[in-house]
Amino acid sequence: MKHKIASLLLVVVSIAPVAAQKKWPIKPTYDAASTFTNGVAHVTLRDSLLFIDKTGKVLRGYLKNDVGPFSDGLAAIRMPDTKYGYLDLTGQLAIKPRFAYAHDFVEGVATVVEKNLMGLIDKTGTYVIPLKYFSLLDLSEGLIAAQSATTKKWGYIDKTGKTVIPHQFNQGNPFEGGYATVYDGSSTPKTIDKTGKFVIPPPASGKPSPQLKTDPRFPGAQEVGEASEGLMPAKRNGKWGYVSVE
């Protein structure tokens, strides 16, 4: 009888690590973790941004502070020569570094700086709005606050370059909720709608606090991300790894 109990305990002990490994094929060791795309995910570990495969093997890495957030599948990266380009979700260069500065992509376009002027590029790196503005803010609600290189006045254009609100303001800001704050010569900010008409802004509404996402299949995980390609980012004891959802 003692022999049978000992054998049973041996089986349980030997199965437990296998089961744990199956649940957590990539152990929670990272500060942050993305979902997998085409077999590759990006994670952060101290000062590094690493791209790993589904076994946890590091494929390539960069200094975390040199890479911006991913947006529309691309992230701006600053190279050692201080030029900016863009990485894709596998960590490879999608747009070669040639810009003095590069903003995040929004709805398929990004504002960039080159030759001391700003323009708008698409996801191939082709200019859709040429380098002719002194300043461009990011696309927001279909419009871009743009500062003329000649008059230094601000107006609003769409992502094809068409002027929607003439350049008449001393400062423009992105649209939010259908309204934007501008300055027209006085120190008091004013609010415009998308036609450029001055309006009284509606009262601000409070935004609900985001809730942490959990999954009852993994009670040990404090937080989880979106599952992709059989793996899901999961946080345990303050660190991120990946759990198997297959």
N, C-alpha and C positions, 0 to 999 in steps of 0.2 A: 504493500500500500504506500509506504514511504517512497519507494522507487517511482511509483506512478505520479505521486504529487510533485516530486522533484523534476520528473520529465515534463509535466504540465507547466511548471514554473519556468523551465528552460525554454519551452515553446513560446510562452507569453512574453518573456524577456527578449527573445530573439525577434519576435514579430513587432514589438513596440517601436524600435528604431526604424524599421522598414516602413511602418505605417506613418510615423512622424515625417520621414523623408518624403513619402508620397504626398502628404498634405502640404509640406513646405519644401518643395524641390530646390528653392533658392532661399536660404536662411535669412531672417530679418537682421540685416547688418547695415542698411543704407539709411541716409537721412531723408531721402525722398525717392519715389519710384514712379515711373510712367507705365502705361499699358504697352503691350507688345504690338509692333507693326512690322509685318514682313520678317518675323522671327527676331526682331531687335527691340530692346527697350533702353531707355536712358535713366540712369540713377545718379544721385549725388552722394558722395562720400567725402566728408570734410571739405577740402578745397577743390575737389575734382568733380567733373561731370563725365561719367563713364557710360559707354554704350556696350551692353552685354547681350549674349545670345541666351537661349532658353535653358542652358545648363549653368548660367552664371558666369561664363567665360567673358573676359573683357576683350572687346574687339578694337576699340579705340577710345582715347580719352583726351579731355581738354581741361584747362583751368576753368572752374565754375564761373568766376567773375568775368571771363572773356566771352561768355555765351549768354544771350538773352533768352527770354521765355519762348517756348514754341507756340506759334500762332499760325493757323492755316497750314500746318505741317512743316513750317520752316522756322528757323531761329537765327537771328543775326549773330555773327561771331567776329570778334576782333582778333586779327592775326598779329604775330610778333612785330610786323612792320607797321602796325596801327591801322592798316586798311581793313575795311569791313566787307564781309560776304555773308552767305547764308548756308546753314547746314540743313539737310533733310532729316527725317526721323531715324535714319540708320546711322547718322553721324558723319555722312559724307557731304562734301561740298556740292551744293545744288546750284549756287550762283557764286562765281569766282570773286574773291576779294578785290575790290577796286574803288570802294566808296570811302569818303572821309568819315561818314557816319551813316548808320542804317537803322531805321525804325522797324517795329514789328509789322507783320502783314495783317491787314484787316480786309476781309472780303476780297481776297485775291490780289491786293495791291499794297505797296509799302512806300513811304516817303524816304528818300535818300539824299545825301549831300555829296556833291562832287563839283570841283572847280568853284567852290565858294557859293554855289547856288543849290537850290533844291528842286527835285522833280519827283515823279511817281513811276515806279516800275511794276511790272507784273511778275508772276512766279517763274518766268524764264530769265528775268533780269533785263527785259526789254523795256525801254521807256514808253509809257503810255501818255505821260505828260512830260515834256522836255524840261531841261534844267533852265528855268527862267524866273523862279520865285526866290525872294530873299528868305522866306520862311514858309513852311507848310506844316500844319498839324496833322495828326492821324485822321483818317476817314471816320466819321461818326454820324450815324443815322443818314447816310447817303451824301453828306456834305463834308468838305474839307476847308478849314479856315486857312486862308492863303494871304501872305503879305507880298505886295508888289515890290519887285526889285528896283523900280524907278521912283514911284511915289512914296513907298514905304507904308502905304495905307493897306488895311486889311479888308478882305471881302470873303466870299464863299464860292467855291467851285465844286462841281461834281467830279467823279473819278474819270470822266472822259476829258476833263479840262474846261468844260463849259462854265462860264461865269453865271452863277445863279443869283448872288447878291453882290452888287458892285462894290469895288474897293473904296470904302468911305470912312472906315473906322480907324482909330488909333491903336486898337487892340481887339483881336477876336479870340474866341474860345470855342471849344467843341460843343456841338449840340447834344443836349441830353433831355429826353422826354419832350422833344419838339421845340425846345427853346435853347438860346445861347446868350451868354453874357458878353457885352461889348462895351468899349469905351469910345466916346465920340468927341472928345476934347475936354470934357470935364473930368474931375476926379471921382465922380459918382458913376458906378456901373449901371448899365441899362440892359434890358432884356428884349431880344427880338425873336420873332417866329421865323419859320422857314421861307417866308416871302421877304424878310428884311424889315418888316413892320415892327415899330416899338410897341410893346405890350406890357401889361402888368403880369408878372409871373404868378402862376398858381402856387398855393401853399405846398411846401415840400412834404412828401409822404415818407414815413419811416419804412426802411427795408427790413424784412425779417432776418434774424441771424441765421447763417447757414447751419444745417444740422449734419453731424458726423454720420457717414454711411457705415452700417455694419451688416454682417451676414450671419444668420443663425447657424449656418453649416460650420462656421469657424468661430466658436465661442471664445477662443483665446486671442482673437484679433480685435484690437481696439478700434480699428478703422480699416475700411477696404476701398479700393478704387474700382474702375470698370474692368470686367473680365474681357480678355481678348486672347485668341489663339490658345485656349486651354489653360491660361494662367491669369491670376488676378493679383494686383498689388495689395498687400495687407500689412498692417502695422501691429507690432507686438513689442511690448516693453520699450516703446519710444523709437523703435527702428523699423524700417520697411524691408520686406522681402516679397516672396511670391508664393501663393498657395495654388495647388492644382484644382481645377474645377471640372476635370474630365472624369 
